Amino acid sequence: MVSDVHGNARDLARAGEGADALICLGDLVLFLDYADHSRGIFPDLFGEENAHRLVELRTARRFEEARELGRRLWAGVDGDRATLIEQGVRKQYAELFAAFPAPTYATYGNVDMPRLWPEFASPGTTVLDGERVEIGGRVFGFVGGGLKTPMRTPYEISDEEYAAKIEAVGEVDVLCTHIPPEVPELVYDTVARRFERGSRALLDAIRRTRPRYALFGHVHQPLARRMRVGATECVNVGHFAGSGKPWALEW
């Protein structure tokens, strides 16, 4: 199981070795690498120095200044912003989806572009969002995307829409999401030094339906990688872009 792949196609190609299936919890795209400012769509367009400045502003939560920097940079580019970003995303998706083994079960992260996935997903990749599937005799539920934030990443939805998808999944053995439940220890990033957005609806569903596992990613350096919420083991499966190592679910 992997999450937050962010362009790591090399390790993704080996992530399913020895497993019955690979599960991917989203964030395939790498727009900007906070650890290596030379990697991603943004530095490809604007250079490493501007990427470094953008990371500084976002980390300091100076979001309006970050947006102003972006506006100035885009104003100096020939071509349509959306088209240029989509070209970068398409290039990454072609490589990443080709690296998925069969079978793979995947859902979207907040930086993904769901409308492009059908073009790249092979028959061996099943994309699920607000849906259930049986894997190895267990019922898995999948909910993709993130909640709205000042970062304005591509696949952020309202709390109400997210809650509806959680409700549609219902009772499952394993609840797979991109973002964590709204628990302070699970949503706080110790390196970025901020609370990411988790879902209250997801936390309520975990308490109500008591899945055996709740698995997620999104928070790259969490205060706690796993903890129990009632009968459920909640696990951040890890920042795959950084570790290159999948998390194994064994029954």
Buried (B, 14 or more C-beta within 10 A) or exposed (E): BBBBBBBBBEBBBEBBEEBEBBBBBBBBBBBBBBEBBEBBBBBBBBBBEBBEBBBBBBBEEEBEBBBEBBEEBBEEEEEEEEEBBBEBBEEBBEBBBEBBBEBBBBBBBBBBBBEBBEEBBEEEBBBBBBBBBEBEEBBBBBBBBBBBEEBEBBBBBEEEEBBBBBEEBEEBBBBBBBBBBBBEEBBBBEEBEEBBBBBBBBBBBBEEBEBBBBBBBBBBBBBBBBBEBEEBBBBBBBBBBBBBBBBEBEE
